[in-house]
């Protein structure tokens, strides 16, 4: 299995993936004295999760966000506590489904945009009428 | 019953619980369930254990067997879900951690409720209650109600009022409700609605002419003690505003075992907490065995001392056990999953374990004796190595090894994905 990001939830017996990596970029051929201070592994949870109580991982199905570099099958890190702003990539509730869109808040109204010309914009009468489930903060894109 | 003005600055108790917890946890990840009648079923899809308000409105009662409801589900638009304890355990851990940020004194009372020590004037307390409600909704996506009062019993009562009377907006503070309104609400509430008073006691109280909570408040505590017990007298005193129910440390309920202790001197090292959790793991195991139960999900938590001026922390972790178990070694190992969140130097004053997804021991074949023998031959590390390389569930001993076989004794035909604990069951978001 991959990175266990379910906050504080650990499958007994499974270990968190940690990445063993040198903490500094090293110029080729010149050993860095900083190497001596290497003292641990990068903990992805610590870097990717601001607040473990409000952070969830979701999986994308569909190609409507290709233009934002978010593809079918990618995982997103979503913070439910963040205030959605103009330009945020949000998980909105549309017809009872969790749907990913780019939120645009303009003087002429609120628009949910896809990042793929195949999909039309969705106009929302007011921000208050939109249920934003969470704001995506990172995309774990499969390369 | 009337509160002197000075009470307002005394520490008070906030009781916070999640509305229809299991149903709300399901809705947090599946918005299509919003507004629909929804029930969550007991182990083996036996009967309804949680009902959404819409399901209550259909007349469905807690304990109604599913086979009786199923034929009418379609006509009612009723959705039933098998219990998903890993999801509930994680949501619970998130809620408790958030509550810990709002008070230095937190007592996790059950999977979906907690008592918090709070201070302030009426305005500040109401404001705190609303902040708690809003924060939990925003962070975790589940609704809570808050009752604030001088005693635990009254705080629970206020929470009930907050839930049932929309006028309170989900937050009810005892001292902010006028005496006249309180009296009329108490007179409308029957005694069995009070925390700790069950059916048999209700009948005995009724014989004495005590039917409503107001009757009980006005009863003579000494008479109550002589006719019933000290416990019942405490309830009367609590209803009159005198705190006398202390922090509880061990409870076994219908579907959970909670085991927590405050330390006589704070523990300030990871090693110290490792020891504490090991002891609790063994004690919890003994409690489970005594009740003939095994658990599938374990939550471990710790808390720093609320009475000292230093950094506060409320780490908690929810662990899905590889199989239903009461094995002290497995429980201890699972409890140790809390340790990476524990920091040397903080003064921990309390730790605890909560075991959920309980089931009778008889359902489980005795795997442990075999496992021990295999351990000696070094098969354990080999299994772990294979699991690490090829994924959990790729290899294992007997039934315990196969992913779909884990719950072979348990019928859970309508379980939603374990959205927050399993990488292959993440919530799906539509990009269309």
Contacts between the chains, C-beta under 8 A, distances in Angstrom:
chain1	res1	chain2	res2	distance
A	1	B	391	5.6
A	1	B	392	6.1
A	1	B	423	5.1
A	1	B	424	7.7
A	2	B	423	5.4
A	3	B	423	7.7
A	4	B	423	7.1
A	6	B	90	6.4
A	6	B	420	4.5
A	6	B	421	4.8
A	6	B	422	7.7
A	7	B	90	7.6
A	7	B	94	6.9
A	7	B	420	7.5
A	8	B	90	7.7
A	8	B	93	5.8
A	8	B	97	7.8
A	8	B	315	7.6
A	8	B	316	6.3
A	8	B	317	4.5
A	8	B	318	6.4
A	8	B	341	6.9
A	9	B	86	7.7
A	9	B	89	7.9
A	9	B	90	5.0
A	9	B	93	7.5
A	9	B	317	7.1
A	9	B	318	5.0
A	9	B	319	7.4
A	9	B	320	7.5
A	9	B	420	6.1
A	9	B	421	4.5
A	10	B	317	6.3
A	10	B	319	5.7
A	10	B	337	4.7
A	11	B	319	7.6
A	11	B	320	5.6
A	11	B	392	6.4
A	11	B	421	7.0
A	11	B	422	7.7
A	12	B	319	5.1
A	12	B	320	6.6
A	12	B	321	5.6
A	12	B	322	5.7
A	12	B	330	7.4
A	12	B	333	6.5
A	12	B	334	4.7
A	12	B	337	6.8
A	13	B	322	5.9
A	13	B	384	6.7
A	13	B	387	7.2
A	13	B	392	7.4
A	14	B	387	7.7
A	14	B	388	7.9
A	14	B	392	6.0
A	15	B	388	7.5
A	16	B	340	7.8
A	51	B	139	7.1
A	52	B	94	7.6
A	52	B	97	7.4
A	53	B	94	4.5
A	53	B	95	8.0
A	53	B	97	5.3
A	53	B	98	5.1
A	53	B	139	4.9
A	53	B	140	6.5
A	54	B	94	7.7
A	54	B	138	7.2
A	54	B	139	3.8
A	54	B	140	6.9
A	56	B	419	7.5
A	56	B	420	6.4
A	56	B	427	7.1
A	57	B	420	7.9
A	57	B	426	5.5
A	58	B	426	5.7
A	58	B	427	4.7
A	58	B	428	7.0
A	58	B	429	4.8
A	59	B	426	4.4
A	59	B	427	7.2
A	59	B	428	5.5
A	59	B	429	7.1
A	60	B	428	7.8
A	60	B	429	5.8
A	60	B	431	5.1
A	61	B	428	5.1
A	61	B	429	7.2
A	61	B	430	5.9
A	61	B	431	6.5
A	61	B	432	7.9
A	62	B	430	5.6
A	62	B	431	3.5
A	62	B	432	4.2
A	63	B	431	6.3
A	63	B	432	7.9
A	64	B	431	4.2
A	64	B	432	5.2
A	65	B	431	4.7
A	70	B	431	6.8
A	72	B	431	7.1
A	75	B	426	6.6
A	76	B	429	7.1
A	80	B	138	6.6
A	80	B	139	6.0
A	80	B	140	7.2
A	80	B	141	6.0
A	81	B	135	8.0
A	81	B	138	5.1
A	81	B	139	4.7
A	91	B	429	5.3
A	93	B	31	4.4
A	94	B	430	8.0
A	96	B	31	5.1
A	96	B	32	3.3
A	96	B	34	7.0
A	97	B	31	7.1
A	97	B	32	6.8
A	97	B	430	5.4
A	98	B	29	8.0
A	98	B	31	6.7
A	98	B	427	6.3
A	98	B	428	7.2
A	98	B	429	4.4
A	98	B	430	6.6
A	99	B	429	6.4
A	99	B	430	4.7
A	99	B	431	7.6
A	99	B	432	7.4
A	100	B	429	4.8
A	100	B	430	7.0
A	100	B	431	5.1
A	114	B	431	7.6
A	114	B	432	8.0
A	119	B	432	6.7
A	131	B	31	7.1
A	133	B	31	7.2
A	133	B	141	7.4
